Amino acid sequence: MLNDREKMVLHFCCFMTIAKMTGVANKDDLIEKMIKDIRKNRCRSLSEEDVTSLLDEVAEEMTGGRNMFKYLIDETIANVGDLSNTLPNKNDWSDLK
């Protein structure tokens, strides 16, 4: 079972993903309302200060994660080079039999 901190992170990340993908209007106001509702309904043991601290930590980790993924993607692209020789032959499906 998830503890209240884990629940907050889960719901916050899901909501942020949905908000960014759908282009929700008044995103900042909606985020603030959702955080309050999540805390009140799903994470009652967390104080407002706990939530603020937790979401600051999440934001810091997301920044670090974004930088890490950018580095890994750039390294992969630089090291892969030309993929044309490694792609399967579209006319030979014998490996699927």
Helices and strands as residue ranges (DSSP letters): H 4-22, H 27-42, H 48-80, G 94-96
